[in-house]
Amino acid sequence: MAEVSWTTLEFEEKDRHPDWVWYAGLIAGIVATISFFYGNIFFGIFVVIAGITVIIYAFRAPQQLLIQITAEGVTINEELIPFAGIKQFWLDESEKQDKLLLLVKTTFFPMTILPVQGVKSEDVRAALTGNVPEVLMHDSASAKIFDRLGF
């Protein structure tokens, strides 16, 4: 089996207009105010903390990821996902940048989406085909919505 490796950014960095922060803060503030008005104090506090966290993480720079497909499994920055822990994969070649979608058994987020950059999709497919079944998958609707909103 041929080993394949590439480096890519964790996510696509977006230039956010300063108004984006105001919109996110305004929405969190309105939801928290309504929550406090109806007596749901804990949810209101949660919304305030979540709003602040979203704004802080929105301006975080993406990390550089080293992705390797070896005989043992898929490694992402020193973290090995063995082939036994991967249910299926799909190479999404429908958008401007190809993406590797992995359905993983053992993580909190079952769908792992990795940008394919600097290598051919055929090489990635060849490295995975003997070990993991290729099954048609799509990004979740929530991932598409968050991407559209600028997250």
PyRosetta script that sets phi, psi and omega in degrees:
from pyrosetta import init, pose_from_sequence

init()
pose = pose_from_sequence("MAEVSWTTLEFEEKDRHPDWVWYAGLIAGIVATISFFYGNIFFGIFVVIAGITVIIYAFRAPQQLLIQITAEGVTINEELIPFAGIKQFWLDESEKQDKLLLLVKTTFFPMTILPVQGVKSEDVRAALTGNVPEVLMHDSASAKIFDRLGF")
pose.set_psi(1, 133.9)
pose.set_omega(1, 178.5)
pose.set_phi(2, -82.0)
pose.set_psi(2, 134.9)
pose.set_omega(2, 176.9)
pose.set_phi(3, -85.0)
pose.set_psi(3, 141.9)
pose.set_omega(3, -179.6)
pose.set_phi(4, -125.9)
pose.set_psi(4, 137.1)
pose.set_omega(4, 176.2)
pose.set_phi(5, -145.8)
pose.set_psi(5, 149.8)
pose.set_omega(5, 176.7)
pose.set_phi(6, -157.2)
pose.set_psi(6, 161.3)
pose.set_omega(6, 175.5)
pose.set_phi(7, -114.2)
pose.set_psi(7, 144.7)
pose.set_omega(7, -179.4)
pose.set_phi(8, -154.5)
pose.set_psi(8, 166.6)
pose.set_omega(8, 175.6)
pose.set_phi(9, -82.6)
pose.set_psi(9, 149.7)
pose.set_omega(9, -178.7)
pose.set_phi(10, -57.9)
pose.set_psi(10, -39.7)
pose.set_omega(10, 177.4)
pose.set_phi(11, -154.0)
pose.set_psi(11, 165.4)
pose.set_omega(11, 179.4)
pose.set_phi(12, -76.9)
pose.set_psi(12, 121.5)
pose.set_omega(12, -178.7)
pose.set_phi(13, -73.1)
pose.set_psi(13, 135.2)
pose.set_omega(13, -177.9)
pose.set_phi(14, -118.9)
pose.set_psi(14, 141.2)
pose.set_omega(14, 173.5)
pose.set_phi(15, -84.3)
pose.set_psi(15, 114.9)
pose.set_omega(15, -178.8)
pose.set_phi(16, -100.7)
pose.set_psi(16, 133.0)
pose.set_omega(16, 176.6)
pose.set_phi(17, -69.3)
pose.set_psi(17, 146.3)
pose.set_omega(17, 178.5)
pose.set_phi(18, -57.0)
pose.set_psi(18, -26.4)
pose.set_omega(18, 177.4)
pose.set_phi(19, -64.9)
pose.set_psi(19, -23.9)
pose.set_omega(19, 179.6)
pose.set_phi(20, -59.6)
pose.set_psi(20, -41.6)
pose.set_omega(20, 179.5)
pose.set_phi(21, -63.6)
pose.set_psi(21, -42.5)
pose.set_omega(21, 179.4)
pose.set_phi(22, -63.9)
pose.set_psi(22, -41.9)
pose.set_omega(22, 178.8)
pose.set_phi(23, -63.0)
pose.set_psi(23, -46.5)
pose.set_omega(23, -180.0)
pose.set_phi(24, -62.5)
pose.set_psi(24, -43.4)
pose.set_omega(24, 178.6)
pose.set_phi(25, -66.1)
pose.set_psi(25, -39.1)
pose.set_omega(25, 179.4)
pose.set_phi(26, -65.1)
pose.set_psi(26, -44.0)
pose.set_omega(26, 179.3)
pose.set_phi(27, -63.8)
pose.set_psi(27, -45.1)
pose.set_omega(27, 178.6)
pose.set_phi(28, -63.0)
pose.set_psi(28, -40.4)
pose.set_omega(28, 179.5)
pose.set_phi(29, -65.1)
pose.set_psi(29, -41.3)
pose.set_omega(29, 179.6)
pose.set_phi(30, -66.1)
pose.set_psi(30, -45.5)
pose.set_omega(30, 179.9)
pose.set_phi(31, -63.7)
pose.set_psi(31, -41.2)
pose.set_omega(31, 178.9)
pose.set_phi(32, -65.1)
pose.set_psi(32, -41.8)
pose.set_omega(32, 179.1)
pose.set_phi(33, -61.9)
pose.set_psi(33, -45.2)
pose.set_omega(33, 177.5)
pose.set_phi(34, -61.9)
pose.set_psi(34, -40.8)
pose.set_omega(34, 179.4)
pose.set_phi(35, -62.8)
pose.set_psi(35, -45.2)
pose.set_omega(35, 177.9)
pose.set_phi(36, -64.0)
pose.set_psi(36, -38.6)
pose.set_omega(36, -179.6)
pose.set_phi(37, -60.5)
pose.set_psi(37, -40.1)
pose.set_omega(37, -179.8)
pose.set_phi(38, -87.6)
pose.set_psi(38, 7.7)
pose.set_omega(38, 173.7)
pose.set_phi(39, 84.8)
pose.set_psi(39, 9.4)
pose.set_omega(39, 179.7)
pose.set_phi(40, -96.0)
pose.set_psi(40, 77.1)
pose.set_omega(40, -172.5)
pose.set_phi(41, -67.1)
pose.set_psi(41, -41.8)
pose.set_omega(41, -177.7)
pose.set_phi(42, -64.5)
pose.set_psi(42, -40.6)
pose.set_omega(42, 177.7)
pose.set_phi(43, -66.7)
pose.set_psi(43, -37.7)
pose.set_omega(43, 176.9)
pose.set_phi(44, -61.6)
pose.set_psi(44, -43.1)
pose.set_omega(44, 177.0)
pose.set_phi(45, -64.6)
pose.set_psi(45, -40.9)
pose.set_omega(45, 177.4)
pose.set_phi(46, -59.4)
pose.set_psi(46, -43.7)
pose.set_omega(46, -179.1)
pose.set_phi(47, -64.5)
pose.set_psi(47, -40.7)
pose.set_omega(47, 178.0)
pose.set_phi(48, -62.2)
pose.set_psi(48, -47.5)
pose.set_omega(48, 179.6)
pose.set_phi(49, -64.2)
pose.set_psi(49, -41.9)
pose.set_omega(49, 179.4)
pose.set_phi(50, -64.4)
pose.set_psi(50, -40.7)
pose.set_omega(50, 178.3)
pose.set_phi(51, -62.2)
pose.set_psi(51, -44.7)
pose.set_omega(51, 177.8)
pose.set_phi(52, -63.2)
pose.set_psi(52, -42.3)
pose.set_omega(52, 180.0)
pose.set_phi(53, -63.8)
pose.set_psi(53, -42.4)
pose.set_omega(53, 179.2)
pose.set_phi(54, -62.3)
pose.set_psi(54, -42.9)
pose.set_omega(54, -179.8)
pose.set_phi(55, -65.4)
pose.set_psi(55, -42.0)
pose.set_omega(55, 179.6)
pose.set_phi(56, -64.4)
pose.set_psi(56, -46.7)
pose.set_omega(56, -178.4)
pose.set_phi(57, -71.3)
pose.set_psi(57, -22.4)
pose.set_omega(57, 179.1)
pose.set_phi(58, -66.1)
pose.set_psi(58, -26.4)
pose.set_omega(58, -178.4)
pose.set_phi(59, -102.1)
pose.set_psi(59, 10.1)
pose.set_omega(59, 177.3)
pose.set_phi(60, -76.0)
pose.set_psi(60, 136.6)
pose.set_omega(60, 178.6)
pose.set_phi(61, -75.7)
pose.set_psi(61, 144.3)
pose.set_omega(61, -179.9)
pose.set_phi(62, -72.0)
pose.set_psi(62, 146.4)
pose.set_omega(62, 177.2)
pose.set_phi(63, -82.7)
pose.set_psi(63, 155.0)
pose.set_omega(63, 173.3)
pose.set_phi(64, -83.6)
pose.set_psi(64, 127.7)
pose.set_omega(64, 179.7)
pose.set_phi(65, -108.0)
pose.set_psi(65, 136.4)
pose.set_omega(65, 171.4)
pose.set_phi(66, -106.2)
pose.set_psi(66, 115.0)
pose.set_omega(66, -177.3)
pose.set_phi(67, -110.8)
pose.set_psi(67, 128.2)
pose.set_omega(67, -179.8)
pose.set_phi(68, -130.8)
pose.set_psi(68, 134.8)
pose.set_omega(68, 172.3)
pose.set_phi(69, -110.5)
pose.set_psi(69, 112.1)
pose.set_omega(69, -177.0)
pose.set_phi(70, -119.1)
pose.set_psi(70, -173.5)
pose.set_omega(70, 179.1)
pose.set_phi(71, -67.7)
pose.set_psi(71, -23.6)
pose.set_omega(71, -179.3)
pose.set_phi(72, -84.5)
pose.set_psi(72, -32.3)
pose.set_omega(72, -177.6)
pose.set_phi(73, 160.0)
pose.set_psi(73, -155.4)
pose.set_omega(73, -179.7)
pose.set_phi(74, -104.3)
pose.set_psi(74, 125.7)
pose.set_omega(74, -180.0)
pose.set_phi(75, -110.7)
pose.set_psi(75, 129.6)
pose.set_omega(75, 176.8)
pose.set_phi(76, -121.4)
pose.set_psi(76, 107.6)
pose.set_omega(76, -179.2)
pose.set_phi(77, 47.8)
pose.set_psi(77, 58.5)
pose.set_omega(77, 174.9)
pose.set_phi(78, 75.5)
pose.set_psi(78, -2.9)
pose.set_omega(78, 178.8)
pose.set_phi(79, -100.8)
pose.set_psi(79, 114.1)
pose.set_omega(79, -176.3)
pose.set_phi(80, -87.0)
pose.set_psi(80, 130.2)
pose.set_omega(80, 169.5)
pose.set_phi(81, -110.0)
pose.set_psi(81, 104.4)
pose.set_omega(81, -177.9)
pose.set_phi(82, -67.4)
pose.set_psi(82, 155.4)
pose.set_omega(82, -179.5)
pose.set_phi(83, -59.1)
pose.set_psi(83, -29.6)
pose.set_omega(83, 177.8)
pose.set_phi(84, -65.9)
pose.set_psi(84, -23.7)
pose.set_omega(84, 179.7)
pose.set_phi(85, -91.3)
pose.set_psi(85, 1.4)
pose.set_omega(85, 179.7)
pose.set_phi(86, -109.8)
pose.set_psi(86, 119.2)
pose.set_omega(86, -179.4)
pose.set_phi(87, -74.8)
pose.set_psi(87, -46.9)
pose.set_omega(87, -177.4)
pose.set_phi(88, -161.4)
pose.set_psi(88, 167.2)
pose.set_omega(88, 177.6)
pose.set_phi(89, -139.1)
pose.set_psi(89, 162.9)
pose.set_omega(89, 174.6)
pose.set_phi(90, -150.7)
pose.set_psi(90, 137.9)
pose.set_omega(90, 174.2)
pose.set_phi(91, -100.3)
pose.set_psi(91, 110.3)
pose.set_omega(91, -179.9)
pose.set_phi(92, -88.0)
pose.set_psi(92, 107.0)
pose.set_omega(92, -178.5)
pose.set_phi(93, -109.0)
pose.set_psi(93, 19.8)
pose.set_omega(93, -174.7)
pose.set_phi(94, -87.4)
pose.set_psi(94, -15.6)
pose.set_omega(94, -177.6)
pose.set_phi(95, -107.7)
pose.set_psi(95, -177.1)
pose.set_omega(95, -177.1)
pose.set_phi(96, -64.0)
pose.set_psi(96, -30.9)
pose.set_omega(96, 176.3)
pose.set_phi(97, -120.1)
pose.set_psi(97, 131.1)
pose.set_omega(97, 178.7)
pose.set_phi(98, -68.0)
pose.set_psi(98, 148.6)
pose.set_omega(98, 179.9)
pose.set_phi(99, -133.5)
pose.set_psi(99, 141.8)
pose.set_omega(99, 173.7)
pose.set_phi(100, -99.9)
pose.set_psi(100, 119.7)
pose.set_omega(100, 179.1)
pose.set_phi(101, -104.8)
pose.set_psi(101, 123.4)
pose.set_omega(101, 179.1)
pose.set_phi(102, -117.0)
pose.set_psi(102, 129.4)
pose.set_omega(102, 172.8)
pose.set_phi(103, -97.1)
pose.set_psi(103, 108.6)
pose.set_omega(103, -171.4)
pose.set_phi(104, -104.4)
pose.set_psi(104, 141.1)
pose.set_omega(104, -177.3)
pose.set_phi(105, -79.2)
pose.set_psi(105, -34.4)
pose.set_omega(105, -162.1)
pose.set_phi(106, -104.1)
pose.set_psi(106, 3.3)
pose.set_omega(106, -176.0)
pose.set_phi(107, -107.4)
pose.set_psi(107, 167.6)
pose.set_omega(107, 177.4)
pose.set_phi(108, -66.4)
pose.set_psi(108, -38.2)
pose.set_omega(108, 175.9)
pose.set_phi(109, -101.4)
pose.set_psi(109, 106.2)
pose.set_omega(109, -174.4)
pose.set_phi(110, -68.7)
pose.set_psi(110, -26.6)
pose.set_omega(110, -179.5)
pose.set_phi(111, -100.4)
pose.set_psi(111, 117.2)
pose.set_omega(111, 176.5)
pose.set_phi(112, -107.2)
pose.set_psi(112, 124.6)
pose.set_omega(112, -178.1)
pose.set_phi(113, -113.8)
pose.set_psi(113, 119.7)
pose.set_omega(113, -177.5)
pose.set_phi(114, -120.3)
pose.set_psi(114, 124.3)
pose.set_omega(114, 175.7)
pose.set_phi(115, -66.6)
pose.set_psi(115, 136.1)
pose.set_omega(115, 177.1)
pose.set_phi(116, -98.3)
pose.set_psi(116, 117.8)
pose.set_omega(116, -172.9)
pose.set_phi(117, -142.4)
pose.set_psi(117, 126.1)
pose.set_omega(117, 175.4)
pose.set_phi(118, 87.7)
pose.set_psi(118, -2.7)
pose.set_omega(118, 175.2)
pose.set_phi(119, -131.5)
pose.set_psi(119, 161.2)
pose.set_omega(119, 178.9)
pose.set_phi(120, -81.3)
pose.set_psi(120, 142.1)
pose.set_omega(120, 179.0)
pose.set_phi(121, -61.9)
pose.set_psi(121, -33.1)
pose.set_omega(121, 179.7)
pose.set_phi(122, -63.1)
pose.set_psi(122, -36.6)
pose.set_omega(122, 178.2)
pose.set_phi(123, -66.6)
pose.set_psi(123, -40.6)
pose.set_omega(123, 178.2)
pose.set_phi(124, -65.5)
pose.set_psi(124, -44.3)
pose.set_omega(124, 179.3)
pose.set_phi(125, -61.8)
pose.set_psi(125, -42.7)
pose.set_omega(125, -179.7)
pose.set_phi(126, -65.0)
pose.set_psi(126, -35.0)
pose.set_omega(126, -179.7)
pose.set_phi(127, -71.5)
pose.set_psi(127, -28.3)
pose.set_omega(127, -177.3)
pose.set_phi(128, -96.1)
pose.set_psi(128, -25.7)
pose.set_omega(128, -168.3)
pose.set_phi(129, -57.6)
pose.set_psi(129, -41.7)
pose.set_omega(129, -177.8)
pose.set_phi(130, -72.3)
pose.set_psi(130, -16.8)
pose.set_omega(130, -172.5)
pose.set_phi(131, -110.9)
pose.set_psi(131, -27.9)
pose.set_omega(131, -174.8)
pose.set_phi(132, -135.3)
pose.set_psi(132, 136.5)
pose.set_omega(132, 178.2)
pose.set_phi(133, -71.1)
pose.set_psi(133, 143.5)
pose.set_omega(133, 176.8)
pose.set_phi(134, -95.2)
pose.set_psi(134, 117.6)
pose.set_omega(134, -176.9)
pose.set_phi(135, -131.4)
pose.set_psi(135, 138.2)
pose.set_omega(135, -179.7)
pose.set_phi(136, -59.4)
pose.set_psi(136, 125.5)
pose.set_omega(136, 176.6)
pose.set_phi(137, -137.8)
pose.set_psi(137, 159.2)
pose.set_omega(137, 177.4)
pose.set_phi(138, -131.3)
pose.set_psi(138, 159.0)
pose.set_omega(138, 171.7)
pose.set_phi(139, -59.3)
pose.set_psi(139, 148.8)
pose.set_omega(139, 177.2)
pose.set_phi(140, -70.3)
pose.set_psi(140, 157.9)
pose.set_omega(140, 179.5)
pose.set_phi(141, -62.9)
pose.set_psi(141, -36.8)
pose.set_omega(141, 179.9)
pose.set_phi(142, -66.1)
pose.set_psi(142, -36.5)
pose.set_omega(142, 177.5)
pose.set_phi(143, -64.5)
pose.set_psi(143, -39.2)
pose.set_omega(143, 178.3)
pose.set_phi(144, -68.4)
pose.set_psi(144, -38.8)
pose.set_omega(144, 178.9)
pose.set_phi(145, -65.4)
pose.set_psi(145, -46.4)
pose.set_omega(145, 179.8)
pose.set_phi(146, -63.9)
pose.set_psi(146, -36.6)
pose.set_omega(146, 176.8)
pose.set_phi(147, -64.9)
pose.set_psi(147, -40.3)
pose.set_omega(147, 179.0)
pose.set_phi(148, -66.9)
pose.set_psi(148, -34.0)
pose.set_omega(148, 179.7)
pose.set_phi(149, -78.5)
pose.set_psi(149, -8.5)
pose.set_omega(149, 176.1)
pose.set_phi(150, 99.9)
pose.set_psi(150, 17.4)
pose.set_omega(150, 178.6)
pose.set_phi(151, -88.3)
pose.dump_pdb("model.pdb")
